């Protein structure tokens, strides 16, 4: 492996791309230390949200967001929201593209349409980032991190409040710009690399917190044993993610070819190839969907808990303690069902956008034993749903794995993101090496 890394490093173009990517990640960590102005007492209150056992639902919500922000949320940095609003905007645009004809036409216009589609996504990211900044600030006002008497868009200190919200929004857009720079001049998909960098940054802190927590409850020997068990679970989980992520069903396709022989006679022959149907064609999107669905009522309940109306406060308290209580089994059962349902939903959505049956018919190709057109489409859709079952169940188990392992150190979403981004980046490096007439990075 070291020889392969040195081989990649010896290629000048790839070396420049890797160095550029590392520089952008370093600048991102510099931004993580530029924080929203807080008093010492407010900083202590913010830190206690991630360490104390009070309000477990809110602590887990903020802990998950903190992992994807690389610890920036815990310090309330200007990049505390990371690129999560951009990811949300991307998902919204993908969901709307089959519904809105104008967006669907953009997807079919090639590179120019893709650039216009990306521009619309960035525009949508701005209001989404502002709303998320407002929502996180509302939660921090409720728990005492921000002063309720000074933080108000309609009060005498509206300018200070607006400055905080615009700073958080700007931080997100800077990260989106960094991601596009990495995509164009660096290695891998920029947004994915930024998320990967944030998660990897938090790993040492998560391990330290887990060790200290185990030491407090069971002593040093117990903490080492717990970490060893968690390490074993993590290795098995990563192996399972790689196996499922790379798993595919190969569907044979025959393309008719004709050649002239003898006295100008046309002789036909069939050229066989295949279509790869991935076991997990939805990737990590179902986990993000399910988390978003569960996080939204959690944020609303935390916001309404400080309402002056007693019935709203009571409803928010009931919602937080029963329906959204992460310690109860039905919460994780609902999470499991959501992940499975969104896996099927997104797999169908992506597959329908490719129009494979129609494209095969236009090219004169066919699947052996099935007529081109509608029969091929029905066969592919049925096969997709059967193949997706394994990926959907795996993602569902992966989602509830922290509950089964009785720990929040093992974030299934974070593991899936790390493995998926690492595999995609290795594939791109492999393609770059082969393109430059070198032996492959993996071979």
BELMO-V694796 format. One record per pair of residues at least 24 apart in sequence whose C-alpha atoms are under 7 Angstrom apart, sorted by the first residue. I is the first residue (numbers start at 1). J is the second residue. Records with the same first field share a line. If there is no record, write none. Layout:
BEGIN
I = J, J
END
This chain:
BEGIN
4 = 441
8 = 433
17 = 185, 186, 187
18 = 186, 187
20 = 186
21 = 182, 186, 187
24 = 178
31 = 79
32 = 72, 77, 78, 79
33 = 77
34 = 77, 78
35 = 75, 76, 77, 78
36 = 76, 77, 78, 164
42 = 145, 146
45 = 144, 145
46 = 74, 145
47 = 74
57 = 325, 326
67 = 198, 199, 202
68 = 195, 198, 199
69 = 198
70 = 198, 199, 201, 202
71 = 202
78 = 167, 168, 171
79 = 168, 171, 172
80 = 168
81 = 172
82 = 172, 175
83 = 172, 175, 176
85 = 125, 128, 129
86 = 125
89 = 121, 124, 125
90 = 121
93 = 121
126 = 169
129 = 169
130 = 165, 169
133 = 165, 168, 169
134 = 165
138 = 303
139 = 302, 303
142 = 306
187 = 425
188 = 425, 428
192 = 421
193 = 421
196 = 417, 418, 421
199 = 414
206 = 409
210 = 409
238 = 419
241 = 416
244 = 279, 280, 391
245 = 280
247 = 278, 279
248 = 276, 277, 278, 279
249 = 276, 277, 278
250 = 274, 275, 276, 277
251 = 275, 276
252 = 367
253 = 365, 366, 367
254 = 365, 366, 367
255 = 364, 365, 366
256 = 364, 365
279 = 387, 388, 390, 391
280 = 388, 391
281 = 347
282 = 343, 346, 347
284 = 416, 417
286 = 339, 342, 343
287 = 339, 413
289 = 342
290 = 335, 338, 339
298 = 324
332 = 400
336 = 396, 397, 399, 400
339 = 395, 396
340 = 392, 393, 396
343 = 392
344 = 388
END
